[in-house]
Structures are given as C-alpha cells and as structure tokens.
C-alpha cells in the first residue's frame, strides 16, 4: 500500500518521495522515541514540521510532534484514524498553515530531507514565532527532540531543566 503526505485533508504525494533518503525513519523513531512505548512499523504521514503519523505493531496510530515534544496514540485502529483525518480541528493542527507560511517566508522552501522546526521546543520555552524557526534534516530533528523529551518527561511544569548531551 502506498502511503501519502496529508495536506488540506487530502493525500498530496507519496510518502516515500518525502523520506526516501533516510536509512529508516521507523528505526530512528524506535531509537529516539522508543522510551514512550511506541513499537513502530510504518510511517503513514509526515508534515512540514516533521510531525509523523506512525502505525505500531498493535495497529494503533501515534502522532510524534517534535515541536511539542510528544509521541502518543491518537487512534487505536484504521477506522479511528480515518475519522481523525476528517476532523477539521486535527487537520488545522496537522497542517500548521500559518506557521509553515511564516517558516517558508523566513527560511525559504525545504530542501530534500529537511523539515521546519522550532529552535527551542515549546515545552522548554520556545515560541511559535519567526525568530524561533529553523530547518533541520528530519533525522536530526527527531533524534534531538526525542532526547530532550525523554529528559523532561517526569518534570513538573516550571521545574528547572539541566540538559545533558552525549559527546
């Protein structure tokens, strides 16, 4: 089955044209976000900010949202996913039109394998504004955000954060 990028509630181009140059986005998700409990088998969709819809071993669907540092189940089966994709509120959040336009205006079009991102993710004080926008290769974006998300997962809101990064 061919999977597609979802935009404006429609399938717009084959997903493999978006992520073909990556050794394995599924393996990257497993490595960087496996601590959430996800056991990915397939990336179903990706947006301009590197958000992923991922099918897992149990045929549930997860949304990985790098800018908000989360990866969680959004649909427990194909029927729920179909309903979710028809939900205008989900479509608006998924497409991120205003933010994509701001990023495109500031940074230009995306190069192959890149995604727009927040330099500083929202849960650690990053703002959804042009000065906090950048582009990164999808593997770096998912890896960095997964690493940061794991470090802050048990902290209460407002707690001081001390990050450690591998050498």
Secondary structure, DSSP 8 states (H G I E B T S, - for coil): ---EEEETTEEEEETHHHHTTSS-HHHHHHHHHGGGT--EEEEEEE-TT--EEEEETTS-EEEEEGGGTEEEEEESSHHHHHHHHH-HHHHHHHH-HHHHHHHHHHH-S--TTEEEEESS-GGGT--SSGGGEEEEEHHHHHHHHHHHHHHHTT--TT---------
